[in-house]
Amino acid sequence: MAKAASRPVIVWFRDDLRLSDHPALHEAAASGAPLICIYVLDEHSPQLRPPEARPFGAASRWWLAQSLRALDNNLAERGAALTLRRGPTAEIIAELARQTDAAAVHWIEIEIAPYRAVADDLAEALSVAGIPHHRHGSDLLAAPAAIRTKEGRGLRVFTPFWRRVLSLGDPPKPQPAPAKLRGVRDLPSDDLASWQLEPTKPDWAGGLRDSWVAGEDAAREKLSAFLESLPGYTPGRDRPDRDATSFLSPYLRFGEITPRQVWYAARFAAAERPAIAADVDKFLSEVGWREFCRHLLADHPDMAARNLQPAFDDFPWVSDDDALKAWQRGSTGYPIVDAGMRQLWHSGVMHNRVRMVAASFLVKHLLIDWRLGEAWFWDTLVDADPGSNPGNWQWVAGCGADAAPYFRVFNPVLQGEKFDPAGDYVRRWVPELAALPNKFIHQPWSATPVELAAAGVALGDNYPEPIVDHKAGRQRALAAYAKLRQR
């Protein structure tokens, strides 16, 4: 038996790939014990396999690889290392604890049902082995148990939910990263490349590499740069032709930065510059939507598969593979939709306003089941969050919590003209339309043949005709929703 002072302590990393504001790492490091920092790629535990949970999408797998490298580098700078293992979490960590005579295991709780179930299995295995374990508070601003109705249910409307969160006051202050760590080195560890998280044949991730740098340091830089440019966020956040949003979503998704860190940085910025206080409040409410969706997920673990409003179970969705593929490829003939879908494929994200327009187009103009769109986003978004992704899709489809009313059918032409008035966003992502005058950029079919030819646009050749007429698509959607209401 090793002496108590030399027995290692294990820190289990999951969707918390950072060193700062990490209570599990902080407490483990404070013990003075040598640390074993481990990440487990778990595709084997039954709780993390379909239908209970979904594996990472392709874009998220790419991001995960970059984030794990960044975490390993940050640990190495402080004297520790990241151990990689693949397999069922409870078995791997419990066995590692026994082999190394670990004094304890620490981890941060994640308020997602399959994640909690895996953590429960690990806790039981450690208890059987007589190894202490410590579960630390979640990354959310407020735990789901703290925001309940009198009947004990979660709130399903955002505004009262956010008021309740704000009424709780400031969250716990973030902790700085430990300056030094005592690491246990030379433990057997998987080669990250062997996990095949990154595409090779073909390597389609060039746009992701051009667009992003993953990791905690990059997240902190993004937040700082965003807060410096914050004035005008409230009107600017709806403009895809401007870089007015924070670009923090993938960093929040993988826990490279926490809502608490964002909260305090934003509040500090508002205290220093009172003129931006309203923009800060609006920005934090957008962070609040992420919280709201995570709380919904805690109550509805099957949110990606089942309508939150059961009345929509009978909705007459249309099966149209050709239309679905045209939407996925950014070939619908509606420039703002196509620009968004191409931005998604290239960069792994899409501007939030355009996400709503593109999603609305799929489920309302094309009457294609929202779950097919959600699955495509899950695979192609680097910020594919198990709460926000299905929550937002259900909101657009009208079948979710606090959902958009069924009769709200975004007009893609008007949305483009309002939020991309000079066509800069469309010209960036749909370059075949770049030479069109502004008045035609969002509705190229309205130009004359001479005007199209002058711009080098041949509808049906180098850019598609609209795959559905807006008015006809809207009327079809409203008719379908009206029948649903009658039922």
Secondary structure, DSSP 8 states (H G I E B T S, - for coil): ---GGG--EEEEESS---STT-HHHHHHHHTT--EEEEEEE-S-SGGGSTTT-----HHHHHHHHHHHHHHHHHHHHTT--EEEEES-HHHHHHHHHHHHT-SEEEEE---SHHHHHHHHHHHHHHHHTT--EEEE--SSSS-GGGSB-TTS-B--SHHHHHHHHHHT-S--------S---B--S-----GGGG--S--TT--THHHHHH---SHHHHHHHHHHHHHT-TTHHHHTT-TTS--S---HHHHHTTSS-HHHHHHHHHHHHHH-GGGHHHHHHHHHHHHHHHHHHHHHHH-TTTTTS-SSGGGGG------HHHHHHHHHT-SS-HHHHHHHHHHHHHS---HHHHHHHHHIIIIIS---HHHHHHHHHHH-TT--TTHHHHHHHHHHT-STT---TT----HHHHHHHHSTT-HHHHHH-GGGTTS-HHHHT-GGGS-HHHHHHTT--BTTTB---SS-HHHHHHHHHHHHHHHHH-
